[in-house]
Amino acid sequence: MKIVHLCLSCFYVDGFGYQENELVRQHVIDGHDVVVVASTENFGADRRLTYVKPSVYMGKDGAKVIRLPYRKFLPQKIMRKLRPHPGVFRLLEEIGPDVILFHGLCGWELFAAAKYKRSYPRVKLYVDSHEDQNNSCRNFVSKYFLHRLYYASIIKLCRRHFEKVLCVSIETMDFVETSYGIPRADLEFYPLGGRVFDEAEYAARRERGRLNVGMADGQVMLMQSGKMGPRKKILESLRAFIKTEGDHLRFVVAGAFDEKIREEAEALIATDTRISFLGWKGADELGDLLCATDVYVQPGTQSATMQMSLCARCPVVLDDVPSHAPFVNGNGWLLREPDDLPSAFRAIARDPDVLASMSAQSLKIASRLLDYRALAARILK
C-alpha cells in the first residue's frame, strides 16, 4: 500500500521519537511504500528550531523524504505561519497514494490533500491534530487571525473530505470542536503512542539502561526528560526530590534546559549526589532509559515521552489535566495541589514495593491504547 505522510503543518525531524517518526517507521516495517512530504522546518545541532534547504533523500526512518520550500509571495516569517508550498497536488498525483495522513490540522495545503481526495475518492484522507489551549492561540493574532479566521476557514472548506480528524488528547478534541466547529462525531481519540516491548526486549533494555546510568539493584530510579522550560516544572521536581529522604532513590534528568531555567536547574542538581543530568538522548537510548526507570515524572505540561514511559511499563507522576485521565488508573499519581508532588515522592520512598503492581497496570494501559503497531494500522482500515 502507498502511504503519504504530509508533514507540512508540523516539523519532521529524521530519526527522532515523535509521532510522525514512529508512524512512518512502523509503516515501513509493515512493508508499505511510504513517502514523507515535509516542510523545511527542522531541528539544528543545538536542538533548536531551524529551517533546512529543500531536498529529496532517504530518511533515517526508512522512507523517502521530500522537503518542500514555502511559497514566496509574502515574507518567509508570514509564509511559515500560513504554510503554503508549491506543487503539493501535483506531487500527490505523481506518488499516487492509497492513504494520506496530514499531520497537523492547521495549514493551507489541506486544500491540496482535499483536492486529491476529491479527484480520487478511493483514497483515505486522515488529518491529525495536536492543537489545544496549551500550545495554540497563545496571543491575540494567533487566536483570532490564524486559528479562528485563517485555519478555521480552510478546515471548514475541506473537512467533508476527511475520513476522521485524529486528536492526540481529550483537550485537543475539546479545542478542535470549539475552535474549528468540527462535530465530536467526526473526531477520534488517537493518542501519541510508543513501542510496547515484549518480555525479552524489555528485560534486555532495562538491564542495559540501568547499567549505563550506574543504577544498583534495589535502587529506585525516577526520571524526567525532554525540552525543559518553566512550564515543564523541572525545578519543582528537583526541589521536591532534594527534600525527599532515601539513599535508595535516584533522580535522572535527560534532555535540555531552556536558558531561562538552566542555571538554577544545574545549581539544584549540584546540591544532591542522587541526581544525575544526562543531557539529550536519541530515541533508542531514551527507550533504554525508560525501561530502566521505576517512576516517570511529568508534573508540568504534556509531552509525548509520557506515553512512551507507559509503554516501557513505568508508573507515572503527572499533572491532573483532562488529557492525562485515560492514562492513570492504579498506576501512579495525579497532581492536583502544590504539595502533591513531594507527597508522591515520599510515598515512593516509603513503599517502593508498590511500584511492581503499578508497572503491570501501565503495561495494560499501554497495550490497549498506545502501541504504535495498532495506531499505524488504524489509518489503513
PALOLUM-858220 format. One record per residue (C-alpha): x, y, z; residue in one letter. Coordinates in Angstrom, 1 decimal, padded with zeros to 4 digits. Layout:
! residues N
X, Y, Z, A
...
//
This chain:
! residues 381
000.0, 000.0, 000.0, M
001.3, 003.5, -000.8, K
001.1, 005.9, 002.2, I
002.0, 009.6, 002.2, V
002.6, 011.4, 005.5, H
002.1, 015.1, 004.8, L
004.2, 017.0, 007.4, C
003.6, 020.5, 006.1, L
001.9, 021.8, 009.2, S
004.5, 020.5, 011.6, C
008.2, 019.8, 011.8, F
009.6, 016.4, 010.7, Y
012.9, 015.6, 012.3, V
014.7, 012.5, 011.0, D
015.3, 009.7, 013.4, G
013.6, 011.3, 016.4, F
010.9, 009.6, 018.5, G
007.9, 011.9, 017.7, Y
004.6, 010.5, 016.5, Q
005.4, 011.3, 012.9, E
008.7, 009.3, 013.1, N
007.1, 006.4, 014.8, E
004.2, 006.0, 012.4, L
006.4, 006.3, 009.4, V
008.8, 003.8, 010.9, R
006.0, 001.3, 011.6, Q
004.5, 001.6, 008.2, H
007.9, 000.9, 006.7, V
008.4, -002.1, 009.0, I
005.0, -003.3, 007.9, D
006.1, -003.4, 004.3, G
004.3, -000.4, 002.9, H
005.6, 002.1, 000.3, D
006.0, 005.2, 002.4, V
006.8, 008.8, 001.4, V
007.1, 011.8, 003.8, V
006.3, 015.2, 002.2, V
007.6, 017.7, 004.7, A
008.3, 021.4, 005.2, S
011.9, 022.7, 005.7, T
011.2, 023.1, 009.4, E
013.6, 021.0, 011.4, N
015.9, 020.9, 014.4, F
019.5, 022.1, 014.3, G
022.5, 020.6, 016.0, A
021.6, 022.6, 019.1, D
018.1, 021.0, 019.2, R
016.5, 024.4, 018.3, R
014.0, 025.1, 015.6, L
015.7, 025.8, 012.3, T
015.0, 025.7, 008.5, Y
016.9, 023.5, 006.0, V
017.1, 023.6, 002.3, K
014.5, 021.9, 000.1, P
015.7, 018.4, -000.8, S
014.8, 014.8, -001.6, V
016.6, 012.0, 000.3, Y
016.1, 008.6, 002.0, M
015.3, 009.4, 005.6, G
016.5, 007.8, 008.8, K
013.0, 006.4, 009.5, D
013.3, 004.3, 006.3, G
011.1, 006.3, 004.0, A
011.8, 008.7, 001.1, K
011.6, 012.4, 002.4, V
010.7, 015.3, 000.1, I
011.2, 018.7, 001.7, R
009.3, 021.5, 000.0, L
010.0, 025.2, 000.3, P
007.4, 027.8, 001.4, Y
005.9, 029.9, -001.3, R
007.5, 033.4, -001.7, K
004.7, 035.9, -002.3, F
005.0, 037.2, 001.3, L
007.9, 037.4, 003.7, P
009.0, 033.9, 004.9, Q
008.1, 034.7, 008.5, K
004.5, 035.0, 007.4, I
004.6, 032.1, 005.0, M
005.8, 029.8, 007.8, R
002.5, 030.6, 009.6, K
000.3, 030.4, 006.6, L
002.1, 027.2, 005.4, R
001.6, 027.3, 001.6, P
004.0, 025.1, -000.5, H
004.4, 024.8, -004.3, P
003.3, 021.7, -006.2, G
001.7, 019.6, -003.5, V
-001.3, 018.4, -005.5, F
001.0, 017.6, -008.5, R
003.3, 015.7, -006.2, L
000.5, 013.6, -004.8, L
-000.6, 012.8, -008.3, E
003.0, 011.6, -009.1, E
003.1, 009.4, -006.0, I
-000.4, 008.0, -006.2, G
-001.0, 007.2, -002.5, P
-003.8, 004.9, -001.2, D
-003.7, 006.6, 002.2, V
-002.8, 010.2, 003.2, I
-002.2, 011.2, 006.8, L
-002.0, 015.0, 007.0, F
-000.1, 015.8, 010.3, H
-001.4, 019.0, 011.9, G
-004.8, 020.3, 011.2, L
-003.7, 023.9, 010.5, C
-002.3, 024.8, 007.1, G
-003.0, 025.9, 003.5, W
-002.1, 022.5, 002.0, E
-005.2, 020.9, 003.4, L
-006.7, 022.3, 000.1, F
-004.2, 020.1, -001.9, A
-005.0, 017.0, 000.1, A
-008.8, 017.6, -000.1, A
-008.5, 018.2, -003.9, K
-006.6, 014.9, -004.3, Y
-009.3, 013.1, -002.3, K
-012.0, 014.7, -004.4, R
-010.2, 013.6, -007.6, S
-009.6, 010.1, -006.3, Y
-012.4, 009.1, -004.0, P
-011.0, 005.7, -003.2, R
-008.1, 007.4, -001.3, V
-008.4, 007.6, 002.5, K
-007.5, 011.0, 003.9, L
-007.0, 011.3, 007.6, Y
-005.9, 014.5, 009.4, V
-004.4, 014.5, 012.9, D
-004.4, 017.4, 015.4, S
-002.1, 018.2, 018.2, H
-003.6, 021.6, 018.9, E
-005.0, 022.6, 022.3, D
-005.3, 025.6, 024.6, Q
-001.8, 024.8, 026.0, N
000.1, 025.1, 022.7, N
-002.2, 027.2, 020.4, S
-004.0, 030.6, 020.5, C
-001.3, 031.9, 022.8, R
-001.8, 035.6, 021.7, N
-004.4, 037.8, 020.0, F
-003.1, 037.4, 016.5, V
-002.7, 033.6, 016.8, S
-006.2, 033.1, 018.3, K
-008.3, 035.4, 016.2, Y
-006.4, 035.7, 012.9, F
-004.6, 032.4, 012.5, L
-006.9, 030.0, 014.2, H
-010.4, 031.5, 014.2, R
-010.2, 033.1, 010.8, L
-007.5, 031.6, 008.6, Y
-007.1, 028.0, 009.7, Y
-010.8, 027.5, 010.6, A
-011.9, 028.8, 007.1, S
-009.6, 026.2, 005.4, I
-010.8, 023.4, 007.7, I
-014.5, 024.3, 007.0, K
-014.0, 024.1, 003.2, L
-012.0, 020.8, 003.4, C
-013.4, 018.8, 006.2, R
-016.1, 016.9, 004.3, R
-013.2, 015.1, 002.5, H
-011.7, 013.8, 005.8, F
-012.3, 010.3, 007.0, E
-011.7, 011.4, 010.6, K
-009.8, 014.1, 012.5, V
-007.5, 012.1, 014.8, L
-006.9, 014.0, 018.0, C
-003.9, 013.2, 020.3, V
-005.7, 014.1, 023.5, S
-009.0, 014.9, 025.2, I
-008.1, 018.5, 025.4, E
-007.3, 018.5, 021.7, T
-010.8, 017.1, 020.9, M
-012.3, 019.9, 023.0, D
-010.2, 022.6, 021.3, F
-010.9, 021.3, 017.7, V
-014.6, 021.1, 018.4, E
-014.7, 024.6, 019.9, T
-012.3, 026.5, 017.8, S
-013.0, 024.9, 014.4, Y
-016.6, 023.8, 014.7, G
-015.9, 020.2, 013.9, I
-018.6, 017.9, 015.3, P
-017.5, 015.5, 018.0, R
-018.7, 012.6, 015.9, A
-016.0, 013.5, 013.3, D
-013.3, 013.4, 015.9, L
-011.4, 010.3, 017.2, E
-009.1, 009.9, 020.1, F
-005.7, 008.9, 018.6, Y
-003.1, 009.4, 021.3, P
000.6, 009.8, 021.0, L
001.9, 006.3, 021.4, G
005.1, 004.2, 021.9, G
006.6, 000.8, 021.4, R
005.4, -001.9, 023.7, V
008.3, -004.3, 024.2, F
007.9, -008.0, 024.7, D
009.3, -009.5, 027.9, E
012.8, -010.4, 026.4, A
013.4, -007.0, 024.9, E
012.1, -005.1, 027.9, Y
014.4, -007.1, 030.2, A
017.4, -006.6, 028.0, A
016.7, -002.8, 027.7, R
016.1, -002.4, 031.4, R
019.4, -004.2, 032.2, E
021.3, -002.1, 029.7, R
019.7, 001.2, 030.7, G
020.4, 000.7, 034.4, R
023.9, -000.4, 033.8, L
024.6, 002.7, 031.6, N
023.5, 005.0, 034.4, V
025.1, 003.0, 037.2, G
021.9, 002.0, 038.9, M
022.4, -000.7, 041.6, A
019.9, -003.4, 042.5, D
017.3, -002.1, 044.9, G
017.7, 001.5, 043.9, Q
014.6, 003.3, 042.7, V
015.1, 005.4, 039.6, M
012.9, 008.4, 038.9, L
013.2, 010.2, 035.6, M
012.1, 013.4, 033.9, Q
013.1, 014.2, 030.4, S
012.6, 016.4, 027.3, G
013.0, 020.1, 026.4, K
012.5, 021.6, 029.8, M
011.4, 025.2, 030.3, G
009.5, 026.7, 033.2, P
006.2, 025.1, 032.3, R
007.7, 021.6, 032.5, K
008.2, 022.2, 036.2, K
011.6, 020.5, 036.4, I
012.6, 023.0, 039.1, L
009.7, 021.9, 041.2, E
010.6, 018.3, 040.7, S
014.2, 018.9, 041.7, L
013.3, 020.8, 044.8, R
010.8, 018.1, 045.9, A
013.2, 015.3, 045.3, F
016.0, 017.1, 047.2, I
013.7, 017.3, 050.2, K
012.8, 013.6, 050.0, T
014.9, 011.3, 052.2, E
016.1, 008.0, 051.0, G
019.5, 006.7, 049.9, D
017.8, 004.1, 047.7, H
016.3, 006.9, 045.5, L
017.9, 008.3, 042.3, R
016.6, 011.0, 040.0, F
017.8, 011.1, 036.4, V
017.2, 014.1, 034.1, V
017.6, 013.6, 030.4, A
017.1, 016.3, 027.8, G
017.9, 020.0, 027.6, A
017.2, 023.0, 029.8, F
015.7, 026.2, 028.5, D
018.1, 029.1, 029.1, E
015.5, 030.7, 031.4, K
016.0, 027.9, 034.0, I
019.3, 026.3, 033.1, R
021.4, 028.0, 035.7, E
019.0, 027.3, 038.5, E
018.4, 023.7, 037.4, A
022.1, 023.0, 037.3, E
022.6, 024.6, 040.7, A
019.9, 022.4, 042.2, L
021.4, 019.2, 040.7, I
024.8, 020.1, 042.1, A
023.4, 020.0, 045.7, T
022.3, 016.3, 045.6, D
024.6, 013.5, 044.6, T
021.5, 011.3, 044.0, R
020.6, 013.4, 040.9, I
022.2, 012.8, 037.5, S
021.9, 015.0, 034.4, F
022.5, 013.0, 031.2, L
021.9, 015.6, 028.5, G
019.9, 014.9, 025.3, W
019.4, 011.3, 024.3, K
018.3, 009.9, 021.0, G
015.2, 007.7, 020.6, A
017.0, 004.4, 021.2, D
018.9, 005.5, 024.2, E
015.8, 007.1, 025.6, L
014.0, 003.8, 025.2, G
016.6, 002.1, 027.3, D
016.4, 004.7, 030.0, L
012.6, 004.5, 030.1, L
012.8, 000.7, 030.6, C
015.4, 001.3, 033.3, A
013.1, 003.8, 035.1, T
010.9, 002.9, 038.0, D
008.8, 006.1, 038.0, V
008.4, 008.6, 035.2, Y
007.8, 012.2, 036.4, V
005.9, 014.8, 034.4, Q
004.4, 017.4, 036.7, P
004.1, 020.2, 034.1, G
002.9, 020.5, 030.5, T
002.3, 017.5, 028.4, Q
005.0, 015.5, 026.5, S
004.9, 012.5, 024.1, A
007.5, 010.9, 026.3, T
004.9, 010.2, 028.9, M
003.1, 007.8, 026.6, Q
006.5, 006.2, 025.8, M
007.1, 005.7, 029.5, S
003.8, 003.8, 029.9, L
004.9, 001.6, 027.0, C
008.1, 001.0, 029.0, A
005.9, -000.1, 032.0, R
006.7, 003.0, 034.1, C
004.4, 004.1, 036.9, P
003.8, 007.9, 036.4, V
003.6, 011.1, 038.4, V
001.5, 013.5, 036.2, L
-000.3, 016.8, 036.3, D
-004.1, 016.3, 036.8, D
-005.4, 017.6, 033.5, V
-008.1, 016.0, 031.3, P
-005.7, 014.7, 028.8, S
-003.9, 012.6, 031.4, H
-007.1, 010.9, 032.7, A
-007.1, 008.0, 030.2, P
-003.6, 007.0, 031.3, F
-003.7, 006.9, 035.1, V
-005.7, 004.2, 036.8, N
-003.9, 002.5, 039.6, G
-000.5, 003.1, 038.0, N
000.6, 006.4, 039.5, G
-000.2, 009.8, 041.0, W
-002.2, 012.8, 039.6, L
-001.0, 016.1, 041.0, L
-003.8, 018.5, 042.0, R
-002.2, 020.6, 044.7, E
001.3, 022.0, 045.1, P
002.1, 019.6, 047.9, D
001.1, 016.6, 045.9, D
004.5, 016.2, 044.1, L
006.6, 016.0, 047.3, P
003.8, 013.8, 048.8, S
004.2, 011.4, 045.8, A
007.9, 011.3, 046.2, F
007.6, 010.5, 049.9, R
005.1, 007.7, 049.1, A
007.6, 006.2, 046.6, I
010.4, 006.4, 049.2, A
008.3, 004.7, 051.9, R
006.9, 001.8, 049.9, D
008.8, 001.1, 046.7, P
007.3, -002.4, 046.5, D
004.0, -000.9, 045.3, V
005.7, 000.0, 042.1, L
005.6, -003.5, 040.7, A
001.8, -003.7, 040.5, S
001.7, -000.1, 039.1, M
004.2, -001.2, 036.4, S
001.9, -004.0, 035.4, A
-001.0, -001.7, 035.2, Q
000.9, 000.8, 033.0, S
001.6, -002.1, 030.6, L
-002.1, -002.9, 030.4, K
-003.0, 000.7, 029.6, I
-000.2, 001.0, 027.0, A
-001.1, -002.3, 025.3, S
-004.7, -001.1, 025.0, R
-004.2, 002.5, 023.9, L
-000.7, 003.3, 022.9, L
001.0, 000.6, 020.8, D
002.2, 002.2, 017.6, Y
001.7, -001.1, 015.7, R
-002.1, -000.7, 016.3, A
-002.1, 003.0, 015.8, L
-000.2, 002.7, 012.4, A
-002.7, 000.0, 011.3, A
-005.7, 002.2, 012.3, R
-005.4, 004.6, 009.3, I
-005.2, 001.7, 006.8, L
-008.7, 000.4, 007.6, K
//
